[in-house]
Amino acid sequence: MAKKPVTAIILGAGHRAMAYADYSLAHPEDLKIVGVADPDQYRRKMVQEKFGFGDDCCFYNAEELAKVPKFADAVINGTMDEQHVETSIPVLEKGYDMLLEKPFAVNDEEMGRLIDVVKRNNNKVMICHVLRYTPFYSEIKNRILGGDIGDVINIQTVENVSYHHLSTSFVRGKWGNSKKCHTSMLLAKCCHDLDIMMWLMSPKKPVGVSSVGSRFQFIPENAPENAGTRCLVDCPHVDTCRYSAKKLYLDHPNRWEFYVWRNLESIENPTDEDRRRVLVESDYGRCIYKCDNDVVDHQSVLVNFEGGATGTHNMTGGSAESLRTIRVIGTKGEIYGEFENKFINLKRINSDPGKDFDEEIIDLSHISGEGHGGGDERLTKDFVKFIRGEEYSVSCTSIFDSVAGHKIIFLADESRENGGKLIRVGNLD
């Protein structure tokens, strides 16, 4: 007998939720989108037309959705970080299962509240730690599980955030001010990386964390002489500053279009003049040095684990290119890899005469770079199995599996605010 597809409602029809929902178009036997809840009328209509359901399955928000009888198996929650808990609770209480974008909470209190709701209602909630599903990180996890490098001694993860990504998302954009978005830079950008560290080190749990970092680059005193407040309005450096809104957005109109040009979504073929008008008025047209951003642009984290192993994560914003690297050193060998460059170097210790180590290069260049290096589709496929109660992959991340990575970030930011003080992790159950 053919299995029925898992039915799902999109809650927050943003870029990430739609990436997962699109799986249903290629795999209708697995997933069917049957509703949407989003305050933006244009986006509600877009989702309705794309997936083909009636007006009675369109809702303004989670509260409206929760008022009607349950009509789907699950909800795909792609709302903004600070909205995850408040939008999740009403539909979880209604009995829906959920695919929830990371971070699933923005502080320790929120995390505890959501966990309590999930436990009480026995919901199935999977967190979108999509990097676990990429061939790159999956290969590393399987090599560790296979004993290729012995017991892990140390994990070093590095994330270099490109200058155009940093300035767009974390200075001018929606994650630039922690008071508005309610998330730190580490939580918004490196939730994946700390989760990967916890996953690779599992079942050993973290026991202590310390962290340092600062807002180093985009401060008023670093602005060019006589710089204005808006690039296309009053700045003489509009054609020369590397962070000019003209150079970053008008000259590269497709690079961050789903952020910068959101106000033009309803226009079929926006012109350069339409885009220029957006930059004159929107946050993306502000001088990069005179924004209201208050999040760090670089941060280092040190984690101690049970048994004495350690891990470090270094995030640096403003690099020439975006690049994630990882090095895992074990008692029998080590693994080094570059995510964007799609290769892993495995070295096994060999103390035979004339030897130091045996080397294996794992080439992943044949893997598409779309969808988080191939992770989006694999994650959604696993979510279907998770909801159906079928056997899912080692990458699958229930909300309970995600607690350690979130907790480490909350404590790292507390440590950073206290001069790098070592903080004990405590209970993770």
NORCORVEN-V822854 format. One record per helix or strand. SS is the DSSP state (2 for helix, 1 for strand). FROM is the first residue (numbers start at 1). LEN is the number of residues. If there is no record, write none. Layout:
<<SS	FROM	LEN> <SS	FROM	LEN>>
This chain:
<<1	6	6> <2	15	7> <2	23	4> <1	31	7> <2	41	11> <2	55	3> <1	58	2> <2	62	5> <1	74	4> <2	81	13> <1	97	4> <2	108	14> <1	125	3> <2	130	4> <2	135	11> <1	152	11> <2	163	8> <2	178	4> <2	185	17> <1	206	9> <2	220	3> <1	230	1> <2	231	4> <2	245	6> <2	257	4> <2	262	3> <2	272	10> <2	283	3> <1	286	1> <1	298	8> <2	306	3> <1	310	10> <1	323	8> <1	333	6> <1	343	7> <1	357	7> <2	370	19> <1	398	1> <2	403	15> <1	423	2>>
